[in-house]
Amino acid sequence: MNPLTILDGGMGRELKRMGAPFSQPYWSAQALIEAPHFVEHAHQQFIDAGADIITTNSYACVPFHLGDKLYQERGIELAHLAAQLAKNAVLHSQRHVTIAGSLPPVFGSYRPDLFLAEQAAQVWHDLLQAQEHNVDVWLVETLSSIEEAQVVSHVLAQSPKPKYYAYTLLDDVNQLGKLRSGETVEDAVQSLLKHNPDGILFNCSIPEVIESALEVTARVLKHHHASIHLGAFANSFTPIRSGHKANDAVQELREVSPQDYLRFAKQWQQHGATIIGGCCGIGPEHINVLAQWKANV
């Protein structure tokens, strides 16, 4: 069995928990704008908990959260700052920690119906250029459709760095193995393999739906004799339905203890996951339990 790599947890909710400036629509970008020291400290919390990979706080550096005017004025600057703060945290930690540059949804999480390819490609290009110098790998987060993955893969072709793609799944245990678009995980993986990804992950979905997606993915990879990393980083949100409006309110969390999360992680590893971390609502305490588990696997 391949060794585990521990990814960090959810930056936005960790900033909120720490008392950093945090409100809609700016989400995690508000700390970048008003109090960036909180961002570096949050990275340090996850590193201290045992994360092998931390993700830049660029998830909300898009027009959807910043608004068109602020994005044009400061979007690239803020994304660059996000990458620099992650690098600062790694340098101060004196640990070997990989920095993943976040390429987030451009038109809001979980909304494939709002996707506009040309505009998305430009924003992703901006975020890539802003972070390229300070990151080690790319992590495309919360992909809701095959089209999104196809468009961002063309943008990423300009970078030589490893590329990891994370899909978000329907939060419905009666519709396992489906993206938010309703497309199947099998079709999504088949399509993405044409772009030679270094890893395929599943994120920002309830933990209960990820095992099935990993099982399907492992089967497709085996059929194609493809050897790439698999991974998962779930959230602790209540299930999110179609038509979700991310800027209208802060999504409600449910109780997922570190030990609860570890039980899911062990299932994911059994289905081939070698990169495991957390998304929204999964904090340093969860990552610490995962790191302790890794040390004893």
Backbone hydrogen bonds, N-H to C=O, Kabsch-Sander energy under -0.5 kcal/mol:
donor,donor_aa,acceptor,acceptor_aa,energy
5,T,274,T,-2.7
7,L,5,T,-0.6
7,L,276,I,-1.8
8,D,53,I,-1.1
10,G,279,C,-1.1
10,G,282,I,-2.0
11,M,9,G,-0.6
14,E,10,G,-1.2
15,L,11,M,-2.7
16,K,12,G,-2.1
17,R,13,R,-2.3
18,M,14,E,-2.0
19,G,15,L,-0.7
19,G,16,K,-1.0
20,A,15,L,-2.4
27,W,23,S,-2.5
29,A,26,Y,-2.1
30,Q,27,W,-1.4
32,L,28,S,-0.7
33,I,29,A,-1.9
34,E,30,Q,-2.8
35,A,31,A,-1.9
38,F,35,A,-2.0
39,V,35,A,-0.5
39,V,36,P,-0.6
40,E,36,P,-1.6
41,H,37,H,-2.1
42,A,38,F,-2.4
43,H,39,V,-2.3
44,Q,40,E,-2.2
45,Q,41,H,-2.2
46,F,42,A,-1.8
47,I,43,H,-2.4
48,D,44,Q,-3.0
49,A,45,Q,-1.4
50,G,46,F,-0.7
50,G,47,I,-1.3
51,A,46,F,-2.3
52,D,6,I,-3.2
53,I,6,I,-1.7
54,I,98,T,-2.5
56,T,100,A,-2.7
58,S,56,T,-1.4
61,C,58,S,-1.7
62,V,60,A,-1.3
64,F,106,V,-0.7
65,H,62,V,-1.1
66,L,62,V,-2.9
67,G,63,P,-2.4
71,Y,67,G,-2.3
72,Q,68,D,-2.4
73,E,69,K,-2.0
74,R,70,L,-3.4
75,G,70,L,-0.6
75,G,71,Y,-2.2
76,I,71,Y,-0.5
78,L,74,R,-2.9
79,A,75,G,-2.2
80,H,76,I,-2.4
81,L,77,E,-2.3
82,A,78,L,-2.4
83,A,79,A,-1.9
84,Q,80,H,-2.3
85,L,81,L,-2.7
86,A,82,A,-1.7
87,K,83,A,-2.1
88,N,84,Q,-2.5
89,A,85,L,-2.2
90,V,86,A,-2.0
91,L,87,K,-2.6
92,H,88,N,-2.4
93,S,89,A,-1.4
94,Q,90,V,-1.1
95,R,90,V,-0.8
97,V,95,R,-1.2
98,T,52,D,-2.7
100,A,54,I,-3.1
100,A,98,T,-0.6
101,G,99,I,-0.5
101,G,137,V,-3.0
102,S,100,A,-0.6
103,L,139,L,-2.3
111,R,108,G,-1.1
114,L,111,R,-1.5
115,F,112,P,-1.1
120,A,116,L,-2.4
121,A,117,A,-2.6
122,Q,118,E,-1.6
123,V,119,Q,-2.0
124,W,120,A,-2.8
125,H,121,A,-2.2
126,D,122,Q,-2.3
127,L,123,V,-2.6
128,L,124,W,-2.4
129,Q,125,H,-2.5
130,A,126,D,-2.2
131,Q,127,L,-1.4
132,E,128,L,-2.2
134,N,131,Q,-1.8
135,V,131,Q,-0.8
135,V,132,E,-0.7
136,D,99,I,-2.7
137,V,99,I,-1.8
138,W,162,P,-2.6
139,L,101,G,-2.7
140,V,164,Y,-3.1
141,E,103,L,-2.0
141,E,139,L,-0.7
143,L,166,A,-2.9
149,A,145,S,-1.5
150,Q,146,I,-2.3
151,V,147,E,-2.5
152,V,148,E,-2.5
153,S,149,A,-1.8
154,H,150,Q,-1.3
155,V,151,V,-1.4
156,L,152,V,-2.5
157,A,153,S,-0.8
158,Q,155,V,-1.4
159,S,156,L,-2.2
164,Y,138,W,-2.6
165,Y,199,G,-2.2
166,A,140,V,-2.8
167,Y,165,Y,-0.5
167,Y,201,L,-2.5
168,T,143,L,-2.8
170,L,178,K,-2.3
171,D,240,I,-0.7
172,D,170,L,-1.9
175,Q,172,D,-2.0
178,K,175,Q,-0.6
179,L,183,E,-3.1
180,R,168,T,-1.2
181,S,144,S,-1.6
182,G,179,L,-1.8
185,V,177,G,-2.5
188,A,184,T,-2.1
189,V,185,V,-2.7
190,Q,186,E,-2.4
191,S,187,D,-2.3
192,L,188,A,-2.2
193,L,189,V,-2.1
194,K,191,S,-1.0
195,H,192,L,-2.4
196,N,193,L,-1.5
198,D,163,K,-2.5
199,G,163,K,-1.1
200,I,229,H,-2.5
201,L,165,Y,-3.2
202,F,231,G,-1.1
203,N,167,Y,-2.4
204,C,233,F,-1.6
209,V,206,I,-1.6
210,I,207,P,-1.3
211,E,207,P,-0.6
213,A,209,V,-0.9
214,L,210,I,-2.3
215,E,211,E,-2.2
216,V,212,S,-2.3
217,T,213,A,-2.5
218,A,214,L,-2.8
219,R,215,E,-1.7
220,V,216,V,-2.2
221,L,217,T,-2.7
222,K,218,A,-2.2
223,H,219,R,-2.0
224,H,220,V,-1.8
225,H,222,K,-1.0
226,A,221,L,-2.7
228,I,226,A,-0.7
229,H,198,D,-2.1
231,G,200,I,-1.4
232,A,275,I,-2.1
233,F,202,F,-2.6
234,A,277,G,-0.6
235,N,205,S,-2.3
236,S,280,C,-2.4
238,T,252,E,-2.0
244,H,241,R,-1.0
246,A,244,H,-0.7
248,D,245,K,-1.7
249,A,245,K,-0.6
251,Q,249,A,-0.5
254,R,236,S,-2.9
256,V,254,R,-0.7
261,Y,257,S,-2.7
262,L,258,P,-2.2
263,R,259,Q,-1.6
264,F,260,D,-1.5
265,A,261,Y,-2.5
266,K,262,L,-2.3
267,Q,263,R,-1.3
268,W,264,F,-2.3
269,Q,265,A,-2.4
270,Q,266,K,-1.6
271,H,267,Q,-0.9
271,H,268,W,-0.8
272,G,269,Q,-2.0
273,A,268,W,-2.3
274,T,230,L,-2.7
275,I,230,L,-1.7
276,I,5,T,-2.3
276,I,274,T,-0.5
277,G,232,A,-2.1
278,G,8,D,-2.5
279,C,234,A,-3.3
282,I,279,C,-2.4
283,G,281,G,-0.7
286,H,283,G,-0.9
287,I,283,G,-1.9
288,N,284,P,-2.6
289,V,285,E,-1.3
290,L,286,H,-2.0
291,A,287,I,-2.6
292,Q,288,N,-2.3
293,W,289,V,-2.2
294,K,290,L,-2.6
295,A,291,A,-2.0
296,N,292,Q,-0.8
296,N,293,W,-1.1
297,V,293,W,-0.7
297,V,294,K,-1.0
